[in-house]
Amino acid sequence: MSTPEIRSFEDFWPYYVRAHKNPVTRTVHAIGTSVGAAVAITGLLSGRRGFVPVGAVIGYACAWYSHFFIEGNKPATFGHPLYSFAADWVMISKMVRGTMDAEVERVTAQKVDVSPAPGETMVGDGVLH
């Protein structure tokens, strides 16, 4: 997916939502992020700092798997790691509240002017690969 010009989290959010249209991708993300955070926090609280990178690996492994093999796109974290991390938690919050599906519908209904970057091709759903 080509990254539009991002100047703020508000610019990033629609891009992030479009990269997470598949509910299975969102579920795998939520599990990986939650388990990874729990492992990292446990490591910090118990003084076992070696758990922190293990938590990060768990979170990223689940997210990257879901993008490459379920959603079929490039993880948003490659271009915007901090916005992506924050968006993971916003997405999880919306999933818990039951509003994420509506958010995906709202964002994907918006017209987006995205043209392919060099080396990318447009797929029928408007996602660049």
PyMOL commands that set and color helices and strands:
alter all, ss='L'
color gray80, all
select helices_A, chain A and resi 9-18+23-46+51-71+76-78+81-97+100-109
alter helices_A, ss='H'
color red, helices_A
deselect
rebuild
show_as cartoon
